[in-house]
Amino acid sequence: MASNFQAGSRAKLDDYDGEGKAVILRAIRDFEARVMGKNFFPSDTTRARWAEDSFQAACAHLQVDYSSDKRVLTLIRGRGSRVRGDLIDKWVRVKVQTCFGFNENKGQKYNRKIYQSLSAHNYSAFLYKDSEKLIGYAENPMLLTFFTYVFVKKMALSFEAYFKPFTLEALAGWFMTIRFAIDEWSSGQQRITPNFSEQDNKLIRDQYLQDLEKWENINPALTLKIRMRMYEKTLAKAVPAKKAAVVSHIEGEVEKAMRIEMMARTGDTDSEQEESDEEDDIGSADIHAAATKKPGSGSANGGESDAASSTAGIEP
């Protein structure tokens, strides 16, 4: 325990230090990733199980051996509401405004029109690739901008198994939070709701989950590919691929030989010009002799013609 720990106080991360604190912090990150990747509103039983599983996974990751207690597990499982609140306050509200075009300076009528367009079809219009023809459910490219949060926060990088591919439960949670932020513009002017509560929003999440399950049941193989592609595209959008390293071909003995050659030159004349003059004269004489050779004259190998020599060994 940390030196400033007070018995009987509410559990907090600063109560711990050193290796123990590192384990709890890793367990908290694991638990938050489970909420974002598997179920935004886990039941009490699931939360308790996840807290213990996250703690054990953290110990294994850090290669240490600790036992959890009630205080530690309470601290871990209490992070669910915090991670949802941060998602709304620090990400979704901003992205709803920038992705969909809400603008306080353009007036309520302008914003109201955007709101009506997005909330059409029982708050599903914003999910479609083509909201007028209702084509491409859950494939609006704008959704990827929201999903990048889990990569920016390193959740999907550190705990890939919870996100690849995106689960129906996670998508339902995302759709719920996006709708929550869209609803704040229903009057044409943003009216921020101070608290995002499970009680007020779980039913909305469940409705989206039901829609997603119907969508999946129509063609499970296709929807799995779509969800995997969502993951891959979001990863590419959030974490640009590193450029391939440029490898020099001039290394080792090649570089050494090049260095010796170039250090011996002055650059005042063409390379090895003096040595090549005689070779150039010999080469010119050979070319002249070949050019003036009479057709049919004997070759160097006992009088055979050039044509006969060139076809020797070729089957008729």
Order of alpha helices (4+ residues) and beta strands (2+ residues): alpha-alpha-alpha-alpha-alpha-alpha-alpha-alpha-alpha-alpha-alpha-alpha-alpha-alpha-alpha-alpha
